[in-house]
Amino acid sequence: MVFRWHYQDDKGNGLSGPGQAFADQAGAEDWLGAHWRELADAGIDGVVLLDDADVVYGPMSLHAG
């Protein structure tokens, strides 16, 4: 099991972003909690959490509201 974030624009298209990999979901969520503002400032609108190729949840917006 390898957890990673898939990054999206506001239309749901994939974007490049940090290629971090995490051993567990909690680690991935902690990392996102610490970096979401930087990702949003870089033009990433949403994220999807993947466990290998399986969607855990998302898309989830990085914008308030």
Biopython code that builds the backbone (N, CA, C, O; Angstrom):
import numpy as np
from Bio.PDB.StructureBuilder import StructureBuilder

atoms = [
    (1, "MET", "N", (0.834, -1.177, 0.000)),
    (1, "MET", "CA", (0.000, 0.000, 0.000)),
    (1, "MET", "C", (0.884, 1.248, 0.000)),
    (1, "MET", "O", (1.726, 1.436, 0.878)),
    (2, "VAL", "N", (0.673, 2.077, -0.989)),
    (2, "VAL", "CA", (1.353, 3.357, -1.074)),
    (2, "VAL", "C", (0.290, 4.424, -1.311)),
    (2, "VAL", "O", (-0.450, 4.376, -2.293)),
    (3, "PHE", "N", (0.229, 5.371, -0.409)),
    (3, "PHE", "CA", (-0.729, 6.461, -0.533)),
    (3, "PHE", "C", (-0.033, 7.648, -1.180)),
    (3, "PHE", "O", (1.129, 7.943, -0.900)),
    (4, "ARG", "N", (-0.779, 8.323, -2.054)),
    (4, "ARG", "CA", (-0.247, 9.520, -2.700)),
    (4, "ARG", "C", (-1.410, 10.406, -3.103)),
    (4, "ARG", "O", (-2.556, 9.964, -3.188)),
    (5, "TRP", "N", (-1.088, 11.666, -3.349)),
    (5, "TRP", "CA", (-2.089, 12.633, -3.773)),
    (5, "TRP", "C", (-2.034, 12.816, -5.282)),
    (5, "TRP", "O", (-0.960, 12.915, -5.877)),
    (6, "HIS", "N", (-3.201, 12.859, -5.878)),
    (6, "HIS", "CA", (-3.359, 13.205, -7.286)),
    (6, "HIS", "C", (-3.890, 14.634, -7.297)),
    (6, "HIS", "O", (-4.857, 14.938, -6.599)),
    (7, "TYR", "N", (-3.271, 15.510, -8.078)),
    (7, "TYR", "CA", (-3.597, 16.930, -8.077)),
    (7, "TYR", "C", (-4.439, 17.273, -9.292)),
    (7, "TYR", "O", (-4.246, 16.720, -10.375)),
    (8, "GLN", "N", (-5.396, 18.213, -9.094)),
    (8, "GLN", "CA", (-6.326, 18.562, -10.168)),
    (8, "GLN", "C", (-6.509, 20.070, -10.278)),
    (8, "GLN", "O", (-6.306, 20.816, -9.320)),
    (9, "ASP", "N", (-6.907, 20.500, -11.500)),
    (9, "ASP", "CA", (-7.328, 21.882, -11.683)),
    (9, "ASP", "C", (-8.821, 21.969, -11.371)),
    (9, "ASP", "O", (-9.424, 20.984, -10.944)),
    (10, "ASP", "N", (-9.417, 23.143, -11.582)),
    (10, "ASP", "CA", (-10.825, 23.334, -11.229)),
    (10, "ASP", "C", (-11.794, 22.578, -12.127)),
    (10, "ASP", "O", (-12.989, 22.519, -11.836)),
    (11, "LYS", "N", (-11.298, 22.003, -13.204)),
    (11, "LYS", "CA", (-12.140, 21.195, -14.095)),
    (11, "LYS", "C", (-11.927, 19.698, -13.892)),
    (11, "LYS", "O", (-12.544, 18.881, -14.576)),
    (12, "GLY", "N", (-11.058, 19.341, -12.957)),
    (12, "GLY", "CA", (-10.803, 17.932, -12.680)),
    (12, "GLY", "C", (-9.679, 17.329, -13.504)),
    (12, "GLY", "O", (-9.436, 16.124, -13.432)),
    (13, "ASN", "N", (-8.990, 18.150, -14.287)),
    (13, "ASN", "CA", (-7.859, 17.657, -15.074)),
    (13, "ASN", "C", (-6.640, 17.475, -14.179)),
    (13, "ASN", "O", (-6.417, 18.267, -13.263)),
    (14, "GLY", "N", (-5.860, 16.445, -14.436)),
    (14, "GLY", "CA", (-4.671, 16.173, -13.657)),
    (14, "GLY", "C", (-3.604, 17.245, -13.816)),
    (14, "GLY", "O", (-3.419, 17.793, -14.903)),
    (15, "LEU", "N", (-2.909, 17.537, -12.735)),
    (15, "LEU", "CA", (-1.816, 18.502, -12.718)),
    (15, "LEU", "C", (-0.578, 17.857, -12.100)),
    (15, "LEU", "O", (-0.678, 16.895, -11.338)),
    (16, "SER", "N", (0.567, 18.393, -12.432)),
    (16, "SER", "CA", (1.799, 17.966, -11.780)),
    (16, "SER", "C", (1.848, 18.566, -10.382)),
    (16, "SER", "O", (1.338, 19.658, -10.132)),
    (17, "GLY", "N", (2.467, 17.830, -9.491)),
    (17, "GLY", "CA", (2.639, 18.311, -8.126)),
    (17, "GLY", "C", (3.674, 17.467, -7.427)),
    (17, "GLY", "O", (4.269, 16.576, -8.034)),
    (18, "PRO", "N", (3.895, 17.739, -6.157)),
    (18, "PRO", "CA", (4.883, 16.965, -5.408)),
    (18, "PRO", "C", (4.579, 15.467, -5.485)),
    (18, "PRO", "O", (3.430, 15.051, -5.335)),
    (19, "GLY", "N", (5.595, 14.682, -5.715)),
    (19, "GLY", "CA", (5.436, 13.237, -5.868)),
    (19, "GLY", "C", (5.639, 12.469, -4.575)),
    (19, "GLY", "O", (6.211, 11.379, -4.575)),
    (20, "GLN", "N", (5.179, 13.028, -3.489)),
    (20, "GLN", "CA", (5.331, 12.373, -2.186)),
    (20, "GLN", "C", (4.571, 11.055, -2.154)),
    (20, "GLN", "O", (3.480, 10.942, -2.714)),
    (21, "ALA", "N", (5.154, 10.063, -1.496)),
    (21, "ALA", "CA", (4.485, 8.778, -1.252)),
    (21, "ALA", "C", (4.491, 8.536, 0.247)),
    (21, "ALA", "O", (5.442, 8.900, 0.939)),
    (22, "PHE", "N", (3.432, 7.923, 0.741)),
    (22, "PHE", "CA", (3.245, 7.740, 2.174)),
    (22, "PHE", "C", (2.881, 6.291, 2.478)),
    (22, "PHE", "O", (2.197, 5.637, 1.692)),
    (23, "ALA", "N", (3.338, 5.801, 3.612)),
    (23, "ALA", "CA", (3.080, 4.419, 4.013)),
    (23, "ALA", "C", (1.656, 4.222, 4.508)),
    (23, "ALA", "O", (1.140, 3.105, 4.497)),
    (24, "ASP", "N", (1.016, 5.310, 4.944)),
    (24, "ASP", "CA", (-0.351, 5.170, 5.462)),
    (24, "ASP", "C", (-1.163, 6.430, 5.182)),
    (24, "ASP", "O", (-0.611, 7.481, 4.856)),
    (25, "GLN", "N", (-2.469, 6.308, 5.313)),
    (25, "GLN", "CA", (-3.385, 7.402, 5.030)),
    (25, "GLN", "C", (-3.150, 8.575, 5.972)),
    (25, "GLN", "O", (-3.196, 9.729, 5.544)),
    (26, "ALA", "N", (-2.899, 8.298, 7.245)),
    (26, "ALA", "CA", (-2.684, 9.366, 8.212)),
    (26, "ALA", "C", (-1.479, 10.226, 7.833)),
    (26, "ALA", "O", (-1.531, 11.449, 7.959)),
    (27, "GLY", "N", (-0.416, 9.612, 7.378)),
    (27, "GLY", "CA", (0.765, 10.360, 6.947)),
    (27, "GLY", "C", (0.465, 11.256, 5.760)),
    (27, "GLY", "O", (0.924, 12.397, 5.707)),
    (28, "ALA", "N", (-0.296, 10.750, 4.816)),
    (28, "ALA", "CA", (-0.679, 11.538, 3.645)),
    (28, "ALA", "C", (-1.542, 12.728, 4.056)),
    (28, "ALA", "O", (-1.343, 13.842, 3.572)),
    (29, "GLU", "N", (-2.492, 12.490, 4.940)),
    (29, "GLU", "CA", (-3.380, 13.562, 5.389)),
    (29, "GLU", "C", (-2.628, 14.600, 6.216)),
    (29, "GLU", "O", (-2.896, 15.795, 6.091)),
    (30, "ASP", "N", (-1.701, 14.168, 7.049)),
    (30, "ASP", "CA", (-0.887, 15.114, 7.821)),
    (30, "ASP", "C", (-0.067, 16.005, 6.895)),
    (30, "ASP", "O", (0.021, 17.215, 7.103)),
    (31, "TRP", "N", (0.531, 15.398, 5.873)),
    (31, "TRP", "CA", (1.325, 16.165, 4.923)),
    (31, "TRP", "C", (0.456, 17.194, 4.204)),
    (31, "TRP", "O", (0.848, 18.353, 4.067)),
    (32, "LEU", "N", (-0.723, 16.773, 3.744)),
    (32, "LEU", "CA", (-1.612, 17.704, 3.054)),
    (32, "LEU", "C", (-2.028, 18.842, 3.983)),
    (32, "LEU", "O", (-2.098, 19.996, 3.561)),
    (33, "GLY", "N", (-2.302, 18.520, 5.240)),
    (33, "GLY", "CA", (-2.675, 19.551, 6.199)),
    (33, "GLY", "C", (-1.599, 20.606, 6.375)),
    (33, "GLY", "O", (-1.905, 21.767, 6.648)),
    (34, "ALA", "N", (-0.353, 20.216, 6.223)),
    (34, "ALA", "CA", (0.766, 21.143, 6.375)),
    (34, "ALA", "C", (1.088, 21.902, 5.087)),
    (34, "ALA", "O", (1.740, 22.945, 5.139)),
    (35, "HIS", "N", (0.639, 21.397, 3.926)),
    (35, "HIS", "CA", (1.069, 21.968, 2.643)),
    (35, "HIS", "C", (-0.050, 22.436, 1.728)),
    (35, "HIS", "O", (0.235, 22.899, 0.623)),
    (36, "TRP", "N", (-1.301, 22.338, 2.133)),
    (36, "TRP", "CA", (-2.397, 22.632, 1.207)),
    (36, "TRP", "C", (-2.373, 24.073, 0.709)),
    (36, "TRP", "O", (-2.707, 24.332, -0.447)),
    (37, "ARG", "N", (-1.984, 25.010, 1.564)),
    (37, "ARG", "CA", (-1.956, 26.416, 1.115)),
    (37, "ARG", "C", (-0.913, 26.614, 0.007)),
    (37, "ARG", "O", (-1.165, 27.319, -0.970)),
    (38, "GLU", "N", (0.236, 25.999, 0.164)),
    (38, "GLU", "CA", (1.280, 26.094, -0.863)),
    (38, "GLU", "C", (0.792, 25.497, -2.181)),
    (38, "GLU", "O", (1.049, 26.047, -3.252)),
    (39, "LEU", "N", (0.092, 24.376, -2.096)),
    (39, "LEU", "CA", (-0.434, 23.732, -3.302)),
    (39, "LEU", "C", (-1.463, 24.633, -3.983)),
    (39, "LEU", "O", (-1.432, 24.810, -5.201)),
    (40, "ALA", "N", (-2.375, 25.203, -3.189)),
    (40, "ALA", "CA", (-3.391, 26.096, -3.755)),
    (40, "ALA", "C", (-2.735, 27.323, -4.385)),
    (40, "ALA", "O", (-3.143, 27.758, -5.462)),
    (41, "ASP", "N", (-1.728, 27.880, -3.725)),
    (41, "ASP", "CA", (-1.012, 29.041, -4.274)),
    (41, "ASP", "C", (-0.294, 28.699, -5.576)),
    (41, "ASP", "O", (-0.068, 29.579, -6.407)),
    (42, "ALA", "N", (0.065, 27.434, -5.761)),
    (42, "ALA", "CA", (0.752, 26.985, -6.984)),
    (42, "ALA", "C", (-0.230, 26.657, -8.110)),
    (42, "ALA", "O", (0.187, 26.235, -9.189)),
    (43, "GLY", "N", (-1.546, 26.849, -7.865)),
    (43, "GLY", "CA", (-2.532, 26.626, -8.913)),
    (43, "GLY", "C", (-3.240, 25.293, -8.868)),
    (43, "GLY", "O", (-3.986, 24.962, -9.789)),
    (44, "ILE", "N", (-3.027, 24.522, -7.821)),
    (44, "ILE", "CA", (-3.734, 23.247, -7.656)),
    (44, "ILE", "C", (-5.058, 23.538, -6.969)),
    (44, "ILE", "O", (-5.087, 24.145, -5.898)),
    (45, "ASP", "N", (-6.147, 23.110, -7.580)),
    (45, "ASP", "CA", (-7.474, 23.405, -7.055)),
    (45, "ASP", "C", (-8.055, 22.291, -6.188)),
    (45, "ASP", "O", (-8.844, 22.557, -5.282)),
    (46, "GLY", "N", (-7.670, 21.052, -6.459)),
    (46, "GLY", "CA", (-8.231, 19.936, -5.715)),
    (46, "GLY", "C", (-7.282, 18.754, -5.685)),
    (46, "GLY", "O", (-6.309, 18.690, -6.436)),
    (47, "VAL", "N", (-7.588, 17.820, -4.798)),
    (47, "VAL", "CA", (-6.765, 16.616, -4.650)),
    (47, "VAL", "C", (-7.660, 15.389, -4.512)),
    (47, "VAL", "O", (-8.812, 15.468, -4.085)),
    (48, "VAL", "N", (-7.087, 14.264, -4.889)),
    (48, "VAL", "CA", (-7.710, 12.958, -4.702)),
    (48, "VAL", "C", (-6.669, 12.093, -4.000)),
    (48, "VAL", "O", (-5.515, 12.042, -4.423)),
    (49, "LEU", "N", (-7.073, 11.416, -2.932)),
    (49, "LEU", "CA", (-6.154, 10.510, -2.248)),
    (49, "LEU", "C", (-6.254, 9.135, -2.882)),
    (49, "LEU", "O", (-7.337, 8.560, -2.996)),
    (50, "LEU", "N", (-5.095, 8.616, -3.294)),
    (50, "LEU", "CA", (-5.019, 7.295, -3.907)),
    (50, "LEU", "C", (-4.272, 6.326, -3.003)),
    (50, "LEU", "O", (-3.294, 6.696, -2.352)),
    (51, "ASP", "N", (-4.734, 5.096, -2.969)),
    (51, "ASP", "CA", (-4.034, 3.980, -2.335)),
    (51, "ASP", "C", (-3.629, 3.071, -3.488)),
    (51, "ASP", "O", (-4.450, 2.317, -4.012)),
    (52, "ASP", "N", (-2.370, 3.146, -3.876)),
    (52, "ASP", "CA", (-1.905, 2.572, -5.137)),
    (52, "ASP", "C", (-2.737, 3.216, -6.248)),
    (52, "ASP", "O", (-2.639, 4.428, -6.437)),
    (53, "ALA", "N", (-3.539, 2.469, -6.983)),
    (53, "ALA", "CA", (-4.358, 3.054, -8.048)),
    (53, "ALA", "C", (-5.812, 3.264, -7.634)),
    (53, "ALA", "O", (-6.606, 3.777, -8.421)),
    (54, "ASP", "N", (-6.172, 2.872, -6.405)),
    (54, "ASP", "CA", (-7.558, 2.962, -5.946)),
    (54, "ASP", "C", (-7.825, 4.304, -5.266)),
    (54, "ASP", "O", (-7.019, 4.778, -4.464)),
    (55, "VAL", "N", (-8.967, 4.909, -5.596)),
    (55, "VAL", "CA", (-9.362, 6.163, -4.965)),
    (55, "VAL", "C", (-9.844, 5.886, -3.550)),
    (55, "VAL", "O", (-10.743, 5.070, -3.344)),
    (56, "VAL", "N", (-9.248, 6.564, -2.574)),
    (56, "VAL", "CA", (-9.695, 6.492, -1.184)),
    (56, "VAL", "C", (-10.822, 7.498, -0.987)),
    (56, "VAL", "O", (-11.884, 7.159, -0.466)),
    (57, "TYR", "N", (-10.581, 8.754, -1.413)),
    (57, "TYR", "CA", (-11.615, 9.778, -1.438)),
    (57, "TYR", "C", (-11.180, 10.940, -2.310)),
    (57, "TYR", "O", (-10.012, 11.075, -2.677)),
    (58, "GLY", "N", (-12.149, 11.765, -2.626)),
    (58, "GLY", "CA", (-11.909, 12.949, -3.432)),
    (58, "GLY", "C", (-12.708, 12.878, -4.713)),
    (58, "GLY", "O", (-13.329, 11.857, -5.008)),
    (59, "PRO", "N", (-12.696, 13.938, -5.461)),
    (59, "PRO", "CA", (-11.849, 15.103, -5.282)),
    (59, "PRO", "C", (-12.291, 15.973, -4.118)),
    (59, "PRO", "O", (-13.470, 16.046, -3.769)),
    (60, "MET", "N", (-11.299, 16.629, -3.533)),
    (60, "MET", "CA", (-11.508, 17.520, -2.404)),
    (60, "MET", "C", (-10.878, 18.866, -2.764)),
    (60, "MET", "O", (-9.702, 18.931, -3.122)),
    (61, "SER", "N", (-11.659, 19.930, -2.668)),
    (61, "SER", "CA", (-11.189, 21.256, -3.009)),
    (61, "SER", "C", (-10.152, 21.747, -2.010)),
    (61, "SER", "O", (-10.223, 21.426, -0.824)),
    (62, "LEU", "N", (-9.195, 22.523, -2.489)),
    (62, "LEU", "CA", (-8.232, 23.189, -1.623)),
    (62, "LEU", "C", (-8.632, 24.631, -1.339)),
    (62, "LEU", "O", (-7.866, 25.382, -0.736)),
    (63, "HIS", "N", (-9.841, 25.023, -1.776)),
    (63, "HIS", "CA", (-10.323, 26.390, -1.583)),
    (63, "HIS", "C", (-11.456, 26.402, -0.565)),
    (63, "HIS", "O", (-12.298, 25.504, -0.540)),
    (64, "ALA", "N", (-11.461, 27.414, 0.256)),
    (64, "ALA", "CA", (-12.535, 27.573, 1.250)),
    (64, "ALA", "C", (-13.851, 27.835, 0.551)),
    (64, "ALA", "O", (-13.902, 28.449, -0.515)),
    (65, "GLY", "N", (-14.906, 27.361, 1.171)),
    (65, "GLY", "CA", (-16.228, 27.664, 0.654)),
    (65, "GLY", "C", (-16.810, 26.539, -0.021)),
    (65, "GLY", "O", (-17.932, 26.630, -0.519)),
]
sb = StructureBuilder()
sb.init_structure("model")
sb.init_model(0)
sb.init_chain("A")
sb.init_seg("    ")
for serial, (resi, resn, name, xyz) in enumerate(atoms, 1):
    if name == "N":
        sb.init_residue(resn, " ", resi, " ")
    sb.init_atom(name, np.array(xyz, "f"), 0.0, 1.0, " ", f" {name:<3s}", serial, name[0])
structure = sb.get_structure()
